[in-house]
Amino acid sequence: MNKLWKILIVAVALIPAVTFASEGPHGETHKEELTKEEARANNTEYVKHHTNDSHDFGLFTNEETGHHIGFPLPVILWEDGLHVFMSTAFHAEEGNEHGVAESNGKYFVIGHDDGKVYSCDEHGAILTDVTTDEEGVETVSQINPIDFSITKNVFVTILMCIFLFWLFRKVAKTYASGLAPTGAAKFLEPIILFIRDEIAIPNIGNDYKKYMNYLLTVFFFIWFLNLAGMTPLGINVTGNIAVTFALALFTFLITNLSAKKDYWMHIFWMPGVPVPMKIMLIPIELVGMIVKPFALMIRLYANMLAGHIVLGSLIAVVVFFDSYFAKGAFVGLTFFMNIIELLVAALQAYIFTMLTALYFGSAAAEHAHEEAH
C-alpha cells in the first residue's frame, strides 16, 4: 500500500511537467526564430494563460496552428439589457477578424491583456467614457458591461460543489448500513476525525458541533480545488482573489453572526481595563475584525498564485534551452516543485481551516470575569 501511494504521488507530480514541457508556449520548433525579448514575452503570455480566468475551457493547444482546443462556456452580460451567448462568438475567424461578439445591437470584445469583456464598436475598438472631476481633470476609462458569465473558474467551482455533494452523500450512505466504512469513506474518515479532534475541539470547545459542517466543507473544498490546480488544465480557482475573498467573507459573517455577548464585550468594552484604555482599544479591535479575514484571503490567494506562476515559469523556460543538461535540470526542479505543491495544497487547506476555527473559538468563548480581573 505504501508503494502504491509513492507511485501515485510521483505520477501526479509528473503530470504537469511532462504535459506542459511537451507543449511549450509556442512549440519548440519556433525556438530559433524568437529573440530573447520575444521569448520572454511568450513565457509571460504562457504563464498568464495558465493562471488567469477565461470565458472558455481550454484543454490543450495545437502546436501547428497555435489554436487552443477546448469547449465554450456561456457569456452572460448586462448593458442596457441582458446579453447571453456562447464564448465562441469571441473567436477570431473569417469575417470576424477582431473577435467581436454581437448581441441585440451591442458589440463586445475580450481584452487581450486582462481577459475581461469590454464594450466596443463593430470593428473591435473598445468604447471609452470620459469623466471630469471638480478640478476639471478628465479621466478616460474603458466601458465594461456587468459580467455574470460562467467562466472557467466558475464552471470548475460548480463542478467541485457537485462532486463534493456526491462524494459525501455516498460516504454517508456507507455509515447508514451500520457496517465498517468502505471505499472513499475509509480514506476520508481519518481526515474528518483529524479536523474534529485536532482543529475544531481544541480551538472552539464545547460548541464545536455547530461549526463542523462549515469547517469540513471549507477544508475539502480548498484542498480538492488546489489538487485540481495541479492538473495541466490551467485551473487556478484558489489563486483567484475573488474566490478567496468569498471564503474569507463567509468566515467573517459566521464568526460575527454567531458570536456570543462575551465576544462583543471584549471588542467594545474590555473587562478589567481602565476606561480611557477601553476607548483607545475599541478602534484597534474593530480593525482586528477586518484584518483577520483579510489575512485569510491574502494568504491563500498569494500562496496558490505564486506556486502556479513559479511552476509555469520553470516549465516555459525548459523549451528555450539548447543544452539537454539544462533541460534535464529544470525538469527535475519542476518535478521537485510539484511535490512541494502537493504538500502546499493540503497545507493551505489546513491553515485556512485552523485559523477559521480559531476565529470561531474566539466568538464562542465565554470568560469568567472576576472583580479583580
Secondary structure, DSSP 8 states (H G I E B T S, - for coil): -HHHHHHHHHHHHHHHHHHHHHH-SS-GGGGGG--HHHHHHHHHHHHHHHHS--SEEEEEE-TTT--EEEEE-EEEEESSSEEEEEGGGGS-BTTBTT--EEETTEEEEE-TTT--EEEE-TTS-B-EEEEE-TT--EEEEE---EE----HHHHHHHHHHHHHHHHHHHHHHHHHT-S---THHHHHHHHHHHIIIIIIHHHH-TTTHHHHHHHHHHHHHHHHHHHHTTSTT---STT-HHHHHHHHHHHHHHHHHS--HHHHHHHHS-TTS-HHHHHHHHHHHHHHHHHHHHHHHHHHHHHHHHHHHHHHHHHHHHHT---HHHHHHHHHHHHHHHHHHHHHHHHHHHHHHHHHHHHHHHHH------TT-
